[in-house]
């Protein structure tokens, strides 16, 4: 809600973090004036350009974290991309740089084994000859939910079919099954999503 006459972007043209300005659209009729600054030469650099992941994941499910990386003037180098949670290494992937300038992605498959918001950090090898080392890191936040469906099997007497039904339901890890004898049941259904009478 301000009267803006123009936007001046003073930049060296090197994207170090965040969205690439070449692909952004500005919803305004205000003129944009670009002012080139600094050294235009390309320096050797590894970069984590983007970390892609699901924001919500169910407990004990596998999920994917994709890491997009770039390498400029690093031909012949070998880089290691590391995925960590709480400072502990979960997985590593080695990538060989076979082009003078490249942009690729690697994928990590990991298990949602802790309920709540989990913070993952991603890093790529940092070399002494890199001038910009800030862009060698990225992070992802994943909210792990335990929304399993609770199933209660009520039976009058023990029966082999009960074990078969329980095993079939638990083949999908989104279901949690409890078996009770009708004589031991306390008639409470507050924490049950489905009751099966046998």
Secondary structure, 3 states (H helix, E strand, C coil): CCCCCEEEEEECCCCCCCCCHHHCCCCCCCEEEEEECCCCCCCCEEEEEEEEECCEEECCCEEEEEEEEEEECCCCCEEEEEEEECCEEEEEEEEECCCCEEEEEEEEEEECCCCEEEEEEEEECCCCCCCCCHHHEEEEEEEEECCCEEEEEEECCCCHHHHHHHHHHHCCCCEEEEEEEHHHCCCCCCCCCEEEEC
